[in-house]
Amino acid sequence: MAGSAKRKRSSKPDVQVVDITIDDLNRLLDRIEQRKLEETDYDLLLQVLRSYDYVMGLLRDDHIRLNRLKRLLFGGTETLKKVVGGGKSDDQAAAEGAESDGDAPSEPTPPEAPDQAAQAGHGRNGADQYKAAREVLVEHDRLRPDDICPECGGGKLYEIGPRVIVRVSGQPPLEATVYRLQRLRCKVCGQLFHAETPPDAQGRKYDETAAAMIALLKYGSGMPFNRLARLEEALGTPLPPSTQWQIVSTYLPIPKLVYHALIHEVSHWDLYHNDDTTIKILNKLGLEKPDCGSGRTRTGTFTSTVVARRDGVDAALFFSGHRHAGENLAAVLRDRPEELAAPIQMCDALSRNMTDELRTIVAHCLAHARRNFVDLVDVFPEETEYVLRQLSHVYRVDAEARRKGLSPHKRLALHRAKSQRVMDGLHKWLIRQLDDRRVEPNSALGQAINYMLKHWERLTQFLRVPGAPLDNNVAERALKKSILHRKNSLYYRSASGAEAGDVYMTLIHTCELNRINPYQYLVALLRHADDVATRPEAWLPWNYARRQTELAQAGPSSEASEPSPEQAPARR
């Protein structure tokens, strides 16, 4: 409870069931109106009021949980405008204070406005957005630059840039080509003569492009094997689920080499976001079960993500098994040289994101603390709006730092100049709500305040540590890959399936984070299998194009040969 309601509602109130008829209740109401209560009426009224207090508390808590559930099921945004609507500007709210003794923050320096106001988009994609499109240059059928104008006959023509037309066509995800090679037989000697096999018909039945497309649909877009099988069957290209698994699993050794090279590379970086979610693995054979103490082993299975960042490059790692996010991050950092400084670890406050083995500078997610207040906006509108507006100011400062491309140290200086007083004032305000008994500590608002105060040091690392992020949203977005797979495919059948999912999700999402075409990247890996096996570190998403160029310049002798039989899918 908050505001005028100061009474603490017990978790197990002394509520008794009282049998009372409608007539008795009406007579009680008449006595209340006439101010003629009997002695026994006081006990009955006390029970009614206790019951009312308890039921209203349950309804309020259930309302909070229902709001959170609706956002999970139907989506929605938690932006300040959506949550609290109009009202004072962020800077006005940040500058206001209820008391003169520092109960609210003093007026901060507002972030600088962007150089140009953002214009509303028209919802259409320009031609430059179609990066994988095939371009066709169409020249004028009669005229050329520097020709005399046929209209006036006096001026010369000059080129002003093309008129652009975009045409999008559809095609099946996988197509098959049937080659029928003519055969001739001699009527006398019986000699058989075959038509020469075209170059396009040579090689494997399921080539690298098929494997890359299946992996991208399954692990990048969450399309289950059986759903793709039905689609391809309807389009006239049979592709059973078992065949799809055979293709992606037999090509797996090459992406797996790059996956481990990526883990080794990431272990030297300076910032990590980690989180995990549950996943089902039906056959758990081959999965190591961590010791949970007292001779117990963990039986649940999870998919963890570690999103690492350095110098504008992002990498997303996925791990599925019995281990939690903190244990998987510790495994990544085992290859980290001891002479390197302790990295920053961004996560939420759950214990599963930490382990005693980690030696990191821990920062907690400010969005998690903010979300606790978002859930209360209908119950405690004034208190919630105040907190959300203070945090909104901090996020606007961080957006200004990104817009200006500031270095970690300059970003830290900007936050200290514009966010420090806001956060200090918010901290005083939170403490005052509890110390002055304005908020019931066990209420939903009290729990949200206590969570923030308990983790305040780690929630505000961005004011002390260069490069410390505000929240863990990048890891939560990465986990949507695994959640999408869980939603559509429900489970992994075996540990091998979970491993394939980890490898392909890692490479696909890392490409997406760095705006690299994941389909072209996977095709390049599989077509240069021999070179990848020799130098997997040269085929990371952000440097594979350079390696392709080197091989092309070196000549055909350096090009990768066909994969070995154990790497290539069997013909079917």
LUMKOLKOL-221506 format. One record per residue (C-alpha): chain; x, y, z. Coordinates in steps of 0.2 Angstrom, whole numbers, plus 5000, padded with zeros to 4 digits. Layout:
["A",[X,Y,Z]],
...
//
This chain:
["A",[5000,5000,5000]],
["A",[5005,5018,4997]],
["A",[4999,5036,5000]],
["A",[4985,5037,5013]],
["A",[4984,5018,5016]],
["A",[4998,5014,5028]],
["A",[4991,4998,5036]],
["A",[5001,4982,5033]],
["A",[4991,4968,5026]],
["A",[4995,4952,5033]],
["A",[4999,4937,5021]],
["A",[4987,4926,5032]],
["A",[4974,4938,5039]],
["A",[4962,4933,5053]],
["A",[4947,4931,5041]],
["A",[4933,4920,5047]],
["A",[4918,4914,5037]],
["A",[4902,4921,5044]],
["A",[4885,4915,5039]],
["A",[4873,4929,5037]],
["A",[4857,4930,5027]],
["A",[4851,4944,5016]],
["A",[4838,4949,5029]],
["A",[4851,4950,5043]],
["A",[4863,4960,5032]],
["A",[4849,4973,5028]],
["A",[4845,4975,5046]],
["A",[4863,4978,5050]],
["A",[4864,4991,5036]],
["A",[4848,4999,5044]],
["A",[4856,5000,5061]],
["A",[4872,5008,5054]],
["A",[4862,5021,5045]],
["A",[4852,5025,5061]],
["A",[4868,5025,5072]],
["A",[4861,5012,5083]],
["A",[4874,4998,5082]],
["A",[4872,4983,5094]],
["A",[4887,4976,5103]],
["A",[4888,4960,5092]],
["A",[4888,4971,5076]],
["A",[4906,4977,5080]],
["A",[4914,4960,5078]],
["A",[4904,4957,5062]],
["A",[4910,4974,5055]],
["A",[4928,4970,5060]],
["A",[4927,4954,5050]],
["A",[4919,4962,5035]],
["A",[4933,4976,5034]],
["A",[4947,4963,5036]],
["A",[4940,4953,5022]],
["A",[4938,4968,5011]],
["A",[4956,4973,5014]],
["A",[4962,4956,5010]],
["A",[4952,4953,4995]],
["A",[4956,4970,4988]],
["A",[4974,4967,4990]],
["A",[4972,4950,4981]],
["A",[4963,4959,4967]],
["A",[4977,4972,4966]],
["A",[4991,4959,4965]],
["A",[4981,4949,4953]],
["A",[4979,4964,4942]],
["A",[4997,4967,4942]],
["A",[5001,4949,4937]],
["A",[4987,4950,4923]],
["A",[4995,4966,4916]],
["A",[5012,4957,4915]],
["A",[5004,4941,4907]],
["A",[4995,4951,4894]],
["A",[5011,4959,4888]],
["A",[5019,4942,4887]],
["A",[5005,4935,4877]],
["A",[5000,4949,4866]],
["A",[5016,4960,4866]],
["A",[5016,4978,4869]],
["A",[5028,4992,4872]],
["A",[5035,4999,4889]],
["A",[5039,5016,4883]],
["A",[5036,5030,4894]],
["A",[5023,5038,4883]],
["A",[5013,5022,4881]],
["A",[5014,5018,4900]],
["A",[5011,5035,4908]],
["A",[5004,5045,4893]],
["A",[5006,5064,4892]],
["A",[5010,5076,4906]],
["A",[5026,5085,4911]],
["A",[5041,5083,4901]],
["A",[5055,5072,4907]],
["A",[5066,5087,4912]],
["A",[5052,5095,4921]],
["A",[5048,5079,4931]],
["A",[5067,5077,4934]],
["A",[5068,5094,4941]],
["A",[5053,5094,4952]],
["A",[5055,5089,4971]],
["A",[5042,5086,4984]],
["A",[5053,5092,4998]],
["A",[5067,5105,4999]],
["A",[5079,5094,5007]],
["A",[5084,5083,4992]],
["A",[5069,5072,4992]],
["A",[5069,5073,4973]],
["A",[5083,5077,4961]],
["A",[5088,5095,4957]],
["A",[5086,5101,4939]],
["A",[5098,5091,4927]],
["A",[5106,5098,4912]],
["A",[5095,5092,4898]],
["A",[5102,5082,4884]],
["A",[5106,5092,4868]],
["A",[5092,5091,4855]],
["A",[5097,5081,4839]],
["A",[5103,5092,4824]],
["A",[5088,5088,4814]],
["A",[5071,5083,4820]],
["A",[5066,5065,4815]],
["A",[5054,5064,4801]],
["A",[5040,5051,4801]],
["A",[5043,5037,4789]],
["A",[5032,5032,4775]],
["A",[5033,5013,4778]],
["A",[5041,5009,4762]],
["A",[5058,5002,4759]],
["A",[5069,5011,4747]],
["A",[5079,5002,4733]],
["A",[5095,5003,4743]],
["A",[5087,4992,4757]],
["A",[5087,4977,4744]],
["A",[5105,4973,4747]],
["A",[5104,4955,4740]],
["A",[5094,4961,4724]],
["A",[5101,4958,4707]],
["A",[5103,4974,4698]],
["A",[5099,4977,4679]],
["A",[5106,4993,4671]],
["A",[5094,4998,4657]],
["A",[5101,5011,4645]],
["A",[5091,5022,4634]],
["A",[5087,5014,4617]],
["A",[5092,5029,4606]],
["A",[5100,5043,4616]],
["A",[5117,5044,4625]],
["A",[5125,5057,4636]],
["A",[5132,5072,4626]],
["A",[5119,5069,4612]],
["A",[5110,5084,4605]],
["A",[5092,5086,4613]],
["A",[5080,5079,4600]],
["A",[5066,5091,4607]],
["A",[5075,5108,4606]],
["A",[5089,5104,4595]],
["A",[5101,5115,4605]],
["A",[5106,5108,4621]],
["A",[5117,5093,4626]],
["A",[5110,5079,4636]],
["A",[5118,5074,4653]],
["A",[5115,5060,4665]],
["A",[5105,5064,4681]],
["A",[5104,5047,4689]],
["A",[5093,5033,4685]],
["A",[5074,5031,4688]],
["A",[5073,5016,4700]],
["A",[5060,5002,4699]],
["A",[5059,4987,4711]],
["A",[5051,4971,4706]],
["A",[5049,4957,4719]],
["A",[5045,4939,4714]],
["A",[5042,4924,4723]],
["A",[5051,4907,4723]],
["A",[5051,4891,4734]],
["A",[5064,4890,4748]],
["A",[5072,4875,4739]],
["A",[5070,4870,4721]],
["A",[5075,4854,4712]],
["A",[5081,4852,4694]],
["A",[5079,4835,4686]],
["A",[5092,4832,4672]],
["A",[5088,4818,4660]],
["A",[5103,4813,4651]],
["A",[5100,4805,4634]],
["A",[5107,4787,4632]],
["A",[5110,4778,4615]],
["A",[5113,4760,4613]],
["A",[5120,4751,4597]],
["A",[5108,4738,4590]],
["A",[5123,4727,4584]],
["A",[5137,4728,4598]],
["A",[5126,4735,4612]],
["A",[5138,4749,4616]],
["A",[5130,4762,4627]],
["A",[5133,4781,4624]],
["A",[5128,4794,4638]],
["A",[5125,4813,4635]],
["A",[5139,4823,4644]],
["A",[5134,4828,4661]],
["A",[5131,4847,4662]],
["A",[5142,4856,4675]],
["A",[5127,4861,4685]],
["A",[5122,4843,4687]],
["A",[5139,4837,4694]],
["A",[5142,4836,4713]],
["A",[5131,4832,4727]],
["A",[5112,4830,4727]],
["A",[5110,4843,4741]],
["A",[5123,4857,4739]],
["A",[5129,4870,4751]],
["A",[5114,4882,4746]],
["A",[5102,4869,4752]],
["A",[5110,4866,4768]],
["A",[5112,4885,4772]],
["A",[5093,4888,4767]],
["A",[5087,4874,4778]],
["A",[5098,4880,4793]],
["A",[5092,4898,4791]],
["A",[5074,4893,4791]],
["A",[5075,4881,4805]],
["A",[5087,4890,4817]],
["A",[5086,4908,4811]],
["A",[5067,4909,4808]],
["A",[5060,4895,4819]],
["A",[5052,4885,4805]],
["A",[5051,4867,4811]],
["A",[5057,4853,4799]],
["A",[5040,4845,4797]],
["A",[5032,4862,4793]],
["A",[5045,4865,4779]],
["A",[5042,4847,4773]],
["A",[5024,4851,4771]],
["A",[5028,4867,4761]],
["A",[5040,4859,4750]],
["A",[5028,4844,4747]],
["A",[5015,4857,4741]],
["A",[5027,4865,4730]],
["A",[5032,4849,4721]],
["A",[5049,4846,4730]],
["A",[5048,4832,4742]],
["A",[5060,4836,4757]],
["A",[5056,4824,4772]],
["A",[5061,4830,4790]],
["A",[5073,4816,4791]],
["A",[5082,4822,4775]],
["A",[5083,4840,4782]],
["A",[5091,4834,4798]],
["A",[5103,4823,4788]],
["A",[5108,4838,4778]],
["A",[5111,4851,4792]],
["A",[5119,4838,4803]],
["A",[5132,4831,4790]],
["A",[5137,4849,4786]],
["A",[5138,4854,4804]],
["A",[5157,4850,4807]],
["A",[5162,4865,4796]],
["A",[5151,4878,4805]],
["A",[5156,4870,4822]],
["A",[5174,4874,4819]],
["A",[5170,4892,4817]],
["A",[5159,4892,4832]],
["A",[5173,4886,4843]],
["A",[5185,4899,4835]],
["A",[5172,4912,4839]],
["A",[5171,4907,4857]],
["A",[5190,4908,4859]],
["A",[5190,4926,4850]],
["A",[5176,4932,4862]],
["A",[5185,4926,4877]],
["A",[5197,4941,4875]],
["A",[5183,4954,4874]],
["A",[5178,4967,4888]],
["A",[5159,4967,4889]],
["A",[5147,4952,4891]],
["A",[5128,4951,4892]],
["A",[5122,4934,4898]],
["A",[5105,4927,4901]],
["A",[5096,4910,4899]],
["A",[5079,4902,4896]],
["A",[5072,4885,4898]],
["A",[5072,4872,4884]],
["A",[5067,4854,4882]],
["A",[5079,4841,4876]],
["A",[5070,4824,4876]],
["A",[5085,4813,4875]],
["A",[5098,4820,4888]],
["A",[5111,4807,4885]],
["A",[5128,4815,4883]],
["A",[5124,4831,4893]],
["A",[5135,4834,4908]],
["A",[5125,4837,4924]],
["A",[5132,4850,4935]],
["A",[5134,4846,4954]],
["A",[5121,4857,4964]],
["A",[5128,4852,4981]],
["A",[5123,4839,4994]],
["A",[5126,4826,4981]],
["A",[5112,4833,4969]],
["A",[5113,4835,4951]],
["A",[5103,4848,4940]],
["A",[5090,4839,4929]],
["A",[5083,4855,4920]],
["A",[5089,4860,4903]],
["A",[5092,4878,4898]],
["A",[5098,4888,4883]],
["A",[5110,4902,4888]],
["A",[5116,4916,4877]],
["A",[5132,4927,4879]],
["A",[5132,4942,4869]],
["A",[5149,4950,4868]],
["A",[5154,4967,4862]],
["A",[5170,4976,4857]],
["A",[5174,4991,4845]],
["A",[5157,4991,4837]],
["A",[5157,4972,4834]],
["A",[5144,4960,4842]],
["A",[5145,4941,4844]],
["A",[5130,4930,4851]],
["A",[5135,4913,4858]],
["A",[5121,4900,4862]],
["A",[5124,4885,4874]],
["A",[5110,4872,4878]],
["A",[5111,4859,4892]],
["A",[5110,4858,4910]],
["A",[5121,4873,4914]],
["A",[5115,4890,4918]],
["A",[5120,4907,4910]],
["A",[5133,4911,4923]],
["A",[5142,4894,4921]],
["A",[5142,4895,4902]],
["A",[5150,4913,4903]],
["A",[5163,4906,4915]],
["A",[5167,4892,4903]],
["A",[5169,4905,4889]],
["A",[5181,4915,4900]],
["A",[5192,4901,4904]],
["A",[5202,4905,4889]],
["A",[5204,4923,4894]],
["A",[5222,4928,4897]],
["A",[5226,4932,4915]],
["A",[5235,4948,4911]],
["A",[5219,4956,4904]],
["A",[5208,4967,4915]],
["A",[5192,4960,4922]],
["A",[5178,4962,4909]],
["A",[5161,4970,4912]],
["A",[5146,4957,4915]],
["A",[5129,4964,4912]],
["A",[5114,4952,4918]],
["A",[5099,4953,4929]],
["A",[5100,4949,4948]],
["A",[5096,4931,4947]],
["A",[5109,4920,4955]],
["A",[5109,4908,4940]],
["A",[5118,4922,4930]],
["A",[5133,4921,4942]],
["A",[5145,4909,4948]],
["A",[5160,4909,4960]],
["A",[5172,4906,4946]],
["A",[5168,4922,4937]],
["A",[5179,4937,4940]],
["A",[5170,4951,4932]],
["A",[5163,4969,4935]],
["A",[5145,4965,4937]],
["A",[5132,4977,4931]],
["A",[5113,4974,4934]],
["A",[5099,4977,4921]],
["A",[5091,4994,4924]],
["A",[5076,4988,4913]],
["A",[5072,4975,4925]],
["A",[5071,4987,4939]],
["A",[5061,4999,4928]],
["A",[5049,4985,4923]],
["A",[5044,4982,4941]],
["A",[5037,4999,4941]],
["A",[5029,4998,4924]],
["A",[5018,4984,4931]],
["A",[5011,4996,4945]],
["A",[5006,5010,4934]],
["A",[4988,5007,4936]],
["A",[4989,5005,4955]],
["A",[5002,5018,4960]],
["A",[5001,5030,4946]],
["A",[5010,5045,4954]],
["A",[5024,5036,4961]],
["A",[5027,5025,4946]],
["A",[5027,5040,4934]],
["A",[5040,5049,4945]],
["A",[5052,5034,4944]],
["A",[5049,5031,4926]],
["A",[5052,5049,4921]],
["A",[5069,5049,4930]],
["A",[5075,5034,4921]],
["A",[5068,5041,4905]],
["A",[5080,5055,4907]],
["A",[5095,5043,4909]],
["A",[5090,5033,4894]],
["A",[5089,5050,4884]],
["A",[5107,5054,4889]],
["A",[5113,5037,4884]],
["A",[5104,5039,4867]],
["A",[5113,5055,4865]],
["A",[5130,5047,4868]],
["A",[5126,5034,4855]],
["A",[5120,5047,4843]],
["A",[5137,5056,4845]],
["A",[5147,5040,4844]],
["A",[5156,5044,4860]],
["A",[5170,5033,4867]],
["A",[5167,5024,4883]],
["A",[5176,5037,4894]],
["A",[5167,5052,4885]],
["A",[5151,5043,4888]],
["A",[5155,5040,4906]],
["A",[5159,5059,4908]],
["A",[5142,5063,4899]],
["A",[5132,5052,4911]],
["A",[5141,5060,4926]],
["A",[5137,5077,4920]],
["A",[5119,5074,4916]],
["A",[5113,5058,4924]],
["A",[5122,5058,4941]],
["A",[5111,5071,4950]],
["A",[5095,5063,4943]],
["A",[5100,5046,4950]],
["A",[5106,5053,4966]],
["A",[5089,5062,4968]],
["A",[5080,5046,4964]],
["A",[5090,5036,4977]],
["A",[5085,5049,4990]],
["A",[5067,5048,4985]],
["A",[5067,5029,4986]],
["A",[5074,5029,5003]],
["A",[5062,5042,5009]],
["A",[5047,5032,5004]],
["A",[5052,5018,5016]],
["A",[5059,5029,5030]],
["A",[5044,5040,5031]],
["A",[5032,5025,5030]],
["A",[5024,5032,5014]],
["A",[5025,5015,5006]],
["A",[5021,4998,5014]],
["A",[5037,4988,5012]],
["A",[5028,4972,5008]],
["A",[5017,4980,4995]],
["A",[5020,4978,4977]],
["A",[5027,4996,4976]],
["A",[5038,4993,4992]],
["A",[5045,4977,4984]],
["A",[5050,4987,4968]],
["A",[5058,5000,4978]],
["A",[5067,4987,4989]],
["A",[5074,4978,4973]],
["A",[5081,4994,4967]],
["A",[5089,4999,4983]],
["A",[5096,4982,4986]],
["A",[5105,4982,4969]],
["A",[5108,5000,4967]],
["A",[5127,4999,4966]],
["A",[5126,4987,4951]],
["A",[5112,4996,4943]],
["A",[5122,5012,4942]],
["A",[5138,5005,4936]],
["A",[5136,5016,4921]],
["A",[5141,5031,4932]],
["A",[5157,5023,4937]],
["A",[5164,5011,4924]],
["A",[5168,5016,4906]],
["A",[5157,5006,4894]],
["A",[5145,4999,4907]],
["A",[5128,4997,4898]],
["A",[5111,5002,4906]],
["A",[5102,4986,4903]],
["A",[5103,4968,4897]],
["A",[5090,4970,4882]],
["A",[5103,4964,4869]],
["A",[5104,4947,4878]],
["A",[5085,4946,4880]],
["A",[5083,4950,4861]],
["A",[5095,4936,4857]],
["A",[5086,4923,4867]],
["A",[5071,4926,4856]],
["A",[5080,4915,4844]],
["A",[5079,4900,4856]],
["A",[5061,4905,4862]],
["A",[5055,4905,4844]],
["A",[5062,4888,4841]],
["A",[5054,4882,4857]],
["A",[5037,4889,4852]],
["A",[5037,4881,4835]],
["A",[5047,4865,4837]],
["A",[5043,4863,4856]],
["A",[5060,4853,4859]],
["A",[5076,4846,4853]],
["A",[5075,4828,4851]],
["A",[5093,4824,4857]],
["A",[5109,4832,4863]],
["A",[5115,4832,4845]],
["A",[5100,4842,4839]],
["A",[5103,4855,4853]],
["A",[5122,4856,4848]],
["A",[5117,4859,4830]],
["A",[5104,4873,4836]],
["A",[5118,4881,4846]],
["A",[5130,4882,4832]],
["A",[5118,4888,4818]],
["A",[5109,4901,4830]],
["A",[5126,4908,4835]],
["A",[5132,4910,4817]],
["A",[5116,4917,4811]],
["A",[5112,4929,4825]],
["A",[5130,4935,4825]],
["A",[5128,4939,4806]],
["A",[5112,4948,4810]],
["A",[5120,4959,4824]],
["A",[5133,4964,4812]],
["A",[5121,4967,4797]],
["A",[5129,4953,4787]],
["A",[5119,4942,4776]],
["A",[5118,4925,4785]],
["A",[5113,4915,4770]],
["A",[5128,4921,4760]],
["A",[5139,4918,4775]],
["A",[5134,4900,4778]],
["A",[5136,4896,4759]],
["A",[5153,4903,4759]],
["A",[5158,4893,4774]],
["A",[5152,4877,4766]],
["A",[5159,4880,4749]],
["A",[5177,4883,4757]],
["A",[5176,4869,4769]],
["A",[5195,4864,4767]],
["A",[5201,4882,4770]],
["A",[5189,4884,4785]],
["A",[5195,4868,4793]],
["A",[5213,4875,4791]],
["A",[5210,4892,4797]],
["A",[5193,4894,4806]],
["A",[5198,4910,4814]],
["A",[5199,4918,4797]],
["A",[5181,4914,4793]],
["A",[5172,4924,4807]],
["A",[5157,4934,4801]],
["A",[5166,4950,4801]],
["A",[5182,4945,4792]],
["A",[5176,4930,4780]],
["A",[5174,4942,4765]],
["A",[5192,4947,4766]],
["A",[5197,4929,4767]],
["A",[5186,4925,4751]],
["A",[5195,4940,4742]],
["A",[5212,4933,4747]],
["A",[5207,4916,4740]],
["A",[5201,4923,4724]],
["A",[5216,4933,4721]],
["A",[5228,4918,4725]],
["A",[5220,4909,4710]],
["A",[5210,4892,4708]],
["A",[5224,4882,4717]],
["A",[5220,4890,4733]],
["A",[5201,4888,4732]],
["A",[5194,4875,4743]],
["A",[5191,4858,4736]],
["A",[5176,4847,4739]],
["A",[5172,4842,4757]],
["A",[5178,4825,4762]],
["A",[5165,4811,4762]],
["A",[5162,4812,4780]],
["A",[5157,4831,4778]],
["A",[5146,4829,4763]],
["A",[5128,4822,4764]],
["A",[5125,4806,4756]],
["A",[5115,4805,4740]],
["A",[5097,4800,4742]],
//
